[in-house]
């Protein structure tokens, strides 16, 4: 298996009749999935999603793919193909369309309905092209065939892209549930037909490659939810992704069976389920749904809140319930069901929410203690099945952390794919398919782009480091007035600390050393206020590190009289 090197050079020019693939997100992480395919100077994008921040990225709302690679080639983009409607595949579309608004968006009916609703909030009117399984469409030099795949959201599609360089099959996120709630299974007959014609590169979901066997069928969740509802004494809160239509359907069915009403909580949940119901993907039993305001007047044993926040997102409804600052006040005897799996990196946030809810007296049911969720991603057994059906000439694992990509590549080798035909790439690594062989040829710059409030890309890693320092080590400001003519300190240094348990009084012992250091520096010829500020920063920093064992952010200010 070919591994990317951390110091790969910029790629050479793409050979004639060669196909280039560059992932701008989704390789080495779970989220912000985006792949750019290039052939004969034209580009096709598959997915454009977001990554949600972790604890070490304070203040960040979303993380986008890095569009720098394509920002000078926006007119070369033929279309953006969206495999399904989860945020990690569609969430960054508004930010890309800000750069060019008329890029055609291609996807299934439900996927494009979710995207369209999102774009309305950004005041963007998109160009939409609805496709369905078994259909074909041509975008410039790219011939696309769409294949039904089963996932944790309806209407997911894989896409086979054929050019003069060969055929690439991109699965998107998928699994092989044989008893899906909507009866729409992954089309293995289409996979087999494509395999007979020849798949030159198989780009395949890796998220569950380390998990042996097959994913549990969705229908098995129903009895577990039914049991949790039967045992619930008071109110029930179910948390899930706001786009998980199948899970919401099961909650509606369980509520109806137990004589409960359901109130949707969270703007994205209300929006997405309204779309799903309107398009016929969600079957709402008569009289089950009620407004959140009505729910407050119902008896506790007759209400279910269907909420967002299953990943512990700080501003989502469930986190706010756990903190006691939501209109739905969770209390003793309530049941909270987390109907989702843990996204890697979110474990601490989720456990914090579980502990907060438990402290409030709620019974928390989650995938660790009940079968209330199954994954939407193919496990190792299903991936082996796909490799054997397709017999791909080259394999490029996608969608997962490095360990998932490596595990997926190893599965491909076990089924007979030559090790030198398995390409393990990370974000920014350039892969060329030339003369039937896929290989790493270089890399392009590809970093994180942070969304912080209304700003996009303004926050850097250095600023995040400053935020972490502020949150972990505290803040010290130092102010002094100097007369460089006489070489004397006229006022100060005034030292104020924030976020430090010791308080300001502890700094009194270092003040004489700061004065001496400033006067010595002036005597030595330092007259620039920046130089004098650095002197104060160094003296105080060394003292705080030695005396208090801290490395706070220090902001020195020197004013010349």
LINPEQUI-V734843 format. One record per pair of residues at least 12 apart in sequence whose ideal C-beta (glycine too) atoms are under 7 Angstrom apart, sorted by the first residue. I is the first residue (numbers start at 1). J is the second residue. Records with the same first field share a line. If there is no record, write none. Layout:
I=J, J
This chain:
1=409, 413, 419, 422, 424
2=420, 423, 424, 439, 440
3=424
4=424, 425, 426, 429, 440, 443
8=429, 442, 443
9=442
10=442, 444
11=430, 441, 442, 444
12=441, 442
14=38, 432
15=434
17=164, 165
18=165, 432, 433, 434
19=37, 39, 163, 165, 166, 168, 433
20=38, 430, 432
21=35, 37, 431
22=36, 69, 430, 444
23=35, 398, 425, 427
24=36, 65, 66, 69, 427, 446
25=49, 51, 65, 427
26=398, 399
27=398, 405, 425, 426, 427
28=401, 402, 426, 427
29=51, 401
30=207, 343, 344, 400, 401
31=49, 50, 51, 52, 88
32=49, 50, 51, 63, 64, 65, 88, 92
33=47, 49, 88, 89, 399
34=47, 48, 49, 65
35=47, 170
36=69, 70
37=161, 168
39=141, 142, 163, 165
40=141
41=76
42=76, 78, 140, 141
43=70, 73, 76, 77, 78
44=78, 79, 81, 139, 142, 161
45=77, 80, 81
46=81, 83, 159, 170
47=82, 83, 89
48=65, 80, 90, 92, 93, 96
49=87, 88, 89, 90, 91, 92
50=62, 63, 64, 87, 88, 91, 92
51=63, 88
52=311, 313
54=345
55=348, 349
56=468
57=464
58=467, 468, 471
59=452, 467
60=450, 451, 452, 459
61=451, 452, 453
62=91, 451
63=448, 449, 450
64=92, 95, 449, 451
65=92
66=446, 447, 449
67=96, 99
68=445
69=444, 446
71=99
74=99, 100
77=103
78=139, 140, 142
79=103, 104, 106, 139
80=93, 103, 105, 106
81=106, 107, 144, 159
82=105, 106, 107, 111, 115
83=156, 157, 158, 159, 172, 173
84=111, 151, 153, 155, 156, 157, 172, 173
85=110, 111, 114, 153, 243
86=153, 173, 243
90=111, 114, 115
93=105, 115
94=118, 119, 122, 124
95=456
97=119, 124, 126
101=124
102=127
104=127, 129
105=126, 127, 128, 129
106=129, 131, 137
107=131
108=131, 132, 155, 157
109=130, 155, 279
110=154, 155, 276, 279, 281
111=155
112=128, 130
113=275, 279
114=243, 272, 275
116=128
117=271, 275
131=146
132=146
133=146, 147, 148, 157, 187
141=163
142=161, 163
143=162
144=159, 160, 161
145=160
146=159
147=160, 187, 190, 191
148=184, 186, 187
149=171, 172, 174, 186
150=174, 175, 176, 177, 180, 184, 185, 186
151=173, 174, 175, 376
152=244, 246, 376
153=243, 244, 245
154=182, 245, 281
156=172, 173, 174
157=172
158=170, 171, 172, 174
160=194
165=433, 434
166=200, 201, 433, 436
167=194, 197, 198, 199, 200
168=200, 201, 203
169=194, 199, 202, 203
170=203
171=203, 204, 205
173=205, 376, 377, 399
174=186, 205, 378
175=215, 375, 376, 377, 378, 382
176=378, 382, 385
177=215, 217, 218
178=217
179=217, 219
180=218
181=218, 219, 246, 249
188=389
191=386, 389, 390
192=389
194=390
195=389, 390, 391
199=390, 392, 393
200=393, 394, 433, 436
201=392, 394, 396, 433, 438
202=390, 392, 395
203=396, 398
204=383, 386, 395, 397, 398, 408
205=377, 378, 398, 399
206=397, 398, 399, 400, 404, 405, 408
207=377, 399, 400, 404
208=375, 377, 378, 379
209=380, 383, 400, 404, 407, 408, 411
210=403, 404, 407
211=379, 380
212=379, 380, 381
213=379, 380, 381
214=379, 381, 382
215=374, 375, 378, 379, 382
216=374
218=246, 374
220=371
221=250, 371, 372, 373, 374
222=250
224=370, 371, 372
225=250, 251, 254, 372
226=254, 257
228=335, 337, 365, 370, 372
229=254, 258
230=258
232=335
233=301, 333
234=300, 301, 333, 334
235=300, 303, 305, 334
236=304, 335, 337
237=305, 307, 321, 330, 334, 336
238=251, 304, 306, 307, 337, 339
239=307, 308, 309, 310, 318, 338, 339
240=310, 339, 340
241=310, 340
242=266, 268, 269, 272, 308
243=272
245=276, 281, 282
247=339
248=273, 282, 306
249=282, 283
251=304, 306
252=284, 285, 288
255=288, 304
256=285, 288
259=302
260=302, 303, 304
261=288, 290, 295, 298, 302, 303, 304
262=288, 289, 304, 306
263=290, 291, 292, 295, 303, 305
264=306
265=292, 305, 306, 307, 317, 328
266=307, 308, 316, 317
268=308
269=306, 307, 308
305=328
310=338, 339, 340
311=343, 346, 349, 350
312=346, 349, 350, 352, 353
318=353
319=353
322=353, 356, 357
323=356
330=357, 360, 362
331=360, 361
332=361
333=361
334=362
335=362, 363, 365
336=357, 362, 364
337=365, 372
338=364, 366
339=372, 373
340=373
341=367, 373, 375
344=401
354=366
380=411
383=408, 411
384=411, 415
387=411, 412, 415, 417
388=415
392=417
393=421, 436
394=421, 423, 433, 437, 438
395=409, 412, 417, 421, 422
396=423, 425, 431, 438
397=409, 424
405=424
406=424
409=422, 424
421=438
423=438, 439, 440
425=440
427=446
428=443, 444, 445, 446
429=443
430=442, 443, 444
466=553
469=553
470=499, 553
473=550, 551, 552, 553
474=497, 498, 499, 500, 550, 552
475=497, 498, 499, 552, 553
476=495, 497, 540, 544, 552, 554
477=496, 555
478=493, 495, 536, 540, 554, 556, 557
479=492, 493, 494, 557
480=492, 493, 518, 536, 558
481=559, 561
482=518, 522, 532, 558, 560, 561
483=561
484=522, 527, 560
487=519, 522, 523
488=519
489=515, 518, 519
490=561
493=511, 514, 515, 536
495=507, 511
500=550, 552
502=548
510=540, 543
513=539
514=536, 539, 540
517=535, 539
518=532, 535, 536
521=535
529=558, 560
532=558
533=556, 557, 558
536=556, 558
537=554, 556
540=554
541=554
